[in-house]
Amino acid sequence: SGAGYLYVLGGATDSTGTPSATIYRGTIASDGTISGWTTVSTALPAPLHSFGAAIFFGSLYIWGGATTGNVPVKTVYRSSIDAAGALGAWQAEAALPTRRAYFASGSFSGYLYAVGGDSGTVTPNDGSLTATRMDQVAYAKIDLKTRDITAAGWVVNGTALGKTRSKHTAGIASGSVLVTAGLYTGAATGSSENTYATINVDGSVGSFGGATGSNTIQSRGGGNVFNQAEAGYTDGNGAFHVLVAGGDDVSAPGTKHKTVFFN
């Protein structure tokens, strides 16, 4: 089969949160190696960091995030990806219900998700528990014909997170949402390190329950982290796994972790 592509989108260029609009693209070979990094001619529609992004049916979607001055936005955009990996012009889509950054995001079965986040002006490395943290979950359906978000726009989920949370991650796959770590009340002790819910057939999310005991990263010697990375993969037997990598330390902000955990 042909080569695939990996994209790096925007982000903060320093600890104060100066956002970038630059997009880089690398070529993925059949053996998984990445080469040929280039700057994509189509930049982000605005400088952004801490936003949501997903690729679905040949389109790249971005939503929310923070722009210049760490000001959160609620804008949503879509760009078509051609066979050579180039991006088309950005098109505005239905906006999020509220502005937010530092939320967990992902896509599943034709829906985009924004989970928690922060609606305030916050720098990327700020480890404090802000009053503007959110527990709201929002989702939007993609029209499979037009690739746009449907006329219903973004829907505020009937069930919120158990606690307001920001700078966390989420694995969204196999009909479930698994939220990990971040900044929330009790984060210093890992009291609600992991929480999960089932995704319903209409895209809505059920009630969240907490993972406890041996099912937590803390029980495996991990720290209480925020701003970590998370990725998922399906193994040869069809089982889905989550990897959580690195992050900052809730108890000692500025202390970086390099450990990778997986289930």
C-alpha positions as CSV (number, residue, x, y, z in Angstrom):
1,S,0.0,0.0,0.0
2,G,1.0,3.6,-0.3
3,A,2.7,5.8,2.3
4,G,0.8,7.4,5.1
5,Y,1.2,10.8,6.7
6,L,1.7,12.1,10.2
7,Y,0.8,15.7,11.0
8,V,2.0,18.1,13.8
9,L,-0.4,20.9,14.3
10,G,0.3,24.3,15.9
11,G,1.1,24.1,19.6
12,A,2.8,26.4,22.1
13,T,6.4,27.5,21.3
14,D,7.3,28.5,24.8
15,S,6.2,28.1,28.5
16,T,4.2,31.4,28.3
17,G,1.9,29.8,25.7
18,T,2.9,31.6,22.5
19,P,0.8,29.8,19.9
20,S,1.9,28.6,16.5
21,A,-0.1,28.2,13.3
22,T,2.5,26.0,11.5
23,I,1.7,22.5,10.4
24,Y,4.3,19.9,9.7
25,R,3.9,16.7,7.7
26,G,6.0,13.5,7.8
27,T,5.8,10.5,5.6
28,I,5.2,7.1,7.3
29,A,6.7,4.1,5.5
30,S,5.3,0.6,5.6
31,D,7.8,-0.4,8.4
32,G,6.6,2.5,10.6
33,T,9.6,4.8,10.1
34,I,8.9,8.5,9.5
35,S,10.9,10.7,7.1
36,G,10.7,13.8,4.9
37,W,9.3,16.3,7.4
38,T,8.0,19.3,5.5
39,T,6.1,22.5,6.4
40,V,2.5,22.3,5.0
41,S,1.6,25.3,2.9
42,T,-1.8,25.5,4.4
43,A,-1.3,26.7,8.0
44,L,-3.9,26.6,10.8
45,P,-6.6,29.2,10.4
46,A,-5.3,30.9,13.6
47,P,-2.3,30.3,15.9
48,L,-3.5,27.7,18.4
49,H,-2.4,25.4,21.2
50,S,-4.2,22.9,23.4
51,F,-7.0,22.2,20.9
52,G,-8.8,19.1,19.7
53,A,-7.9,17.4,16.4
54,A,-9.0,14.3,14.5
55,I,-8.8,12.9,11.0
56,F,-12.0,11.2,9.7
57,F,-13.0,10.1,6.1
58,G,-10.3,12.2,4.5
59,S,-10.8,15.4,6.5
60,L,-8.9,17.0,9.3
61,Y,-11.0,18.6,12.0
62,I,-9.8,21.0,14.7
63,W,-11.9,22.4,17.6
64,G,-11.4,24.8,20.5
65,G,-8.0,25.5,22.0
66,A,-6.2,28.7,23.0
67,T,-5.0,31.5,20.8
68,T,-2.7,34.5,21.4
69,G,-2.6,35.5,25.0
70,N,-3.9,32.0,26.0
71,V,-7.4,33.1,25.3
72,P,-9.7,30.0,24.7
73,V,-11.8,29.8,21.6
74,K,-14.9,27.8,20.5
75,T,-14.2,27.8,16.8
76,V,-14.2,24.6,14.7
77,Y,-12.7,24.1,11.3
78,R,-12.3,21.3,8.7
79,S,-9.8,20.8,5.9
80,S,-9.8,18.1,3.2
81,I,-6.7,16.0,2.8
82,D,-5.8,15.0,-0.8
83,A,-4.0,11.8,-1.9
84,A,-0.6,13.5,-1.6
85,G,-1.2,14.5,2.0
86,A,-1.8,18.2,1.2
87,L,-4.4,20.2,3.1
88,G,-7.2,22.2,1.4
89,A,-8.6,25.5,2.5
90,W,-10.1,25.6,6.0
91,Q,-13.8,25.8,6.3
92,A,-15.6,27.0,9.4
93,E,-17.9,24.4,11.1
94,A,-20.5,24.7,13.9
95,A,-18.8,26.2,17.0
96,L,-18.5,24.5,20.4
97,P,-21.1,25.4,23.0
98,T,-18.6,27.3,25.0
99,R,-14.9,28.4,24.5
100,R,-12.4,25.9,26.0
101,A,-8.8,24.8,25.9
102,Y,-6.9,22.0,27.7
103,F,-9.7,19.5,27.2
104,A,-9.5,15.9,26.2
105,S,-10.7,15.1,22.7
106,G,-11.1,12.4,20.1
107,S,-13.5,10.9,17.6
108,F,-15.5,7.7,17.4
109,S,-17.9,6.3,14.9
110,G,-18.5,9.6,13.1
111,Y,-18.7,11.8,16.2
112,L,-16.2,14.4,17.6
113,Y,-15.9,14.9,21.4
114,A,-14.7,17.6,23.8
115,V,-14.4,16.4,27.4
116,G,-13.8,18.9,30.2
117,G,-11.2,21.6,29.8
118,D,-10.7,25.2,31.0
119,S,-12.7,28.2,29.8
120,G,-10.2,30.7,31.4
121,T,-7.0,32.3,30.3
122,V,-4.4,29.9,31.6
123,T,-0.7,29.3,30.7
124,P,0.2,25.8,29.5
125,N,2.4,24.9,32.6
126,D,0.1,26.3,35.2
127,G,-0.6,23.5,37.7
128,S,-3.2,25.3,39.9
129,L,-6.8,24.3,40.2
130,T,-8.5,27.1,38.4
131,A,-12.1,28.1,39.0
132,T,-12.7,27.9,35.3
133,R,-12.1,24.2,34.9
134,M,-15.0,22.4,33.2
135,D,-16.9,19.1,33.6
136,Q,-19.0,19.5,30.5
137,V,-18.9,16.9,27.7
138,A,-19.9,17.9,24.2
139,Y,-20.2,15.9,21.0
140,A,-21.0,16.6,17.3
141,K,-22.0,14.2,14.5
142,I,-20.3,14.3,11.1
143,D,-22.4,14.1,8.0
144,L,-20.8,11.2,6.1
145,K,-21.8,12.7,2.7
146,T,-20.7,16.3,3.1
147,R,-18.0,15.6,5.9
148,D,-19.4,18.7,7.7
149,I,-20.9,18.7,11.2
150,T,-24.6,18.1,10.9
151,A,-27.2,20.9,11.4
152,A,-27.7,19.8,15.0
153,G,-24.2,21.2,15.8
154,W,-22.6,20.4,19.1
155,V,-24.7,18.8,21.8
156,V,-24.0,19.2,25.5
157,N,-24.1,15.7,26.9
158,G,-26.7,15.0,29.6
159,T,-24.0,13.5,31.9
160,A,-21.0,15.5,32.9
161,L,-17.6,14.4,34.2
162,G,-17.7,13.6,37.9
163,K,-15.3,16.4,38.6
164,T,-14.2,19.5,36.7
165,R,-10.9,18.6,35.0
166,S,-8.4,20.2,32.7
167,K,-5.0,19.3,31.1
168,H,-6.0,15.6,31.0
169,T,-6.3,13.1,28.2
170,A,-8.9,10.6,26.9
171,G,-8.8,7.4,25.0
172,I,-12.0,7.2,22.9
173,A,-12.4,3.9,21.2
174,S,-14.3,0.6,21.2
175,G,-17.4,2.3,22.4
176,S,-15.9,3.8,25.6
177,V,-14.3,7.0,26.9
178,L,-11.4,6.6,29.3
179,V,-10.3,9.9,30.9
180,T,-6.9,9.9,32.6
181,A,-5.2,12.2,35.1
182,G,-5.0,16.0,34.7
183,L,-5.9,18.8,37.1
184,Y,-9.0,18.1,39.3
185,T,-9.8,18.3,43.0
186,G,-7.9,15.4,44.6
187,A,-5.3,15.1,41.8
188,A,-2.4,15.3,44.2
189,T,-3.5,11.9,45.6
190,G,-4.8,10.4,42.4
191,S,-8.2,10.1,43.9
192,S,-10.0,10.2,40.5
193,E,-7.0,9.3,38.3
194,N,-9.1,7.4,35.8
195,T,-12.8,7.6,35.0
196,Y,-14.7,6.0,32.1
197,A,-18.1,5.9,30.4
198,T,-19.8,4.0,27.6
199,I,-20.7,5.7,24.3
200,N,-24.3,5.2,23.2
201,V,-25.4,4.5,19.6
202,D,-26.6,8.1,19.3
203,G,-23.1,9.5,20.2
204,S,-24.1,10.5,23.7
205,V,-22.0,9.4,26.7
206,G,-23.2,7.5,29.7
207,S,-22.4,8.1,33.4
208,F,-18.8,8.1,34.4
209,G,-17.4,5.6,36.9
210,G,-13.9,5.5,38.4
211,A,-11.2,3.0,37.9
212,T,-9.7,1.9,41.2
213,G,-7.0,-0.3,42.8
214,S,-4.8,-2.2,40.4
215,N,-6.5,-0.5,37.4
216,T,-4.9,2.9,38.1
217,I,-1.5,4.2,37.0
218,Q,-0.8,5.3,40.6
219,S,-0.9,1.6,41.7
220,R,1.8,0.9,39.2
221,G,4.2,3.4,40.6
222,G,3.2,6.3,38.4
223,G,3.0,9.9,39.4
224,N,0.0,12.2,39.5
225,V,0.4,13.9,36.1
226,F,-1.1,16.6,33.9
227,N,-0.3,17.6,30.3
228,Q,0.6,14.0,29.5
229,A,0.3,12.4,26.1
230,E,-2.0,9.5,25.3
231,A,-2.4,7.3,22.3
232,G,-4.2,4.0,21.5
233,Y,-3.7,1.1,19.3
234,T,-5.4,-2.2,18.3
235,D,-3.3,-5.3,18.7
236,G,-3.2,-8.3,16.4
237,N,-6.1,-10.0,18.3
238,G,-8.3,-7.0,17.9
239,A,-8.0,-5.7,21.5
240,F,-7.6,-2.0,22.1
241,H,-4.8,-0.7,24.3
242,V,-4.1,2.8,25.8
243,L,-0.6,4.3,26.3
244,V,-0.1,7.2,28.6
245,A,3.3,8.9,28.3
246,G,5.2,11.6,30.2
247,G,3.5,14.6,31.7
248,D,4.1,17.2,34.4
249,D,3.8,16.5,38.1
250,V,0.7,17.7,39.9
251,S,2.5,17.7,43.3
252,A,5.6,19.5,41.9
253,P,4.8,21.4,38.7
254,G,7.8,21.7,36.5
255,T,8.9,18.2,37.3
256,K,8.6,16.2,34.0
257,H,8.0,12.5,33.7
258,K,9.3,10.2,31.0
259,T,7.5,6.9,32.0
260,V,5.1,5.3,29.6
261,F,2.2,3.2,30.9
262,F,-0.1,0.9,28.9
263,N,-3.0,-1.4,29.5
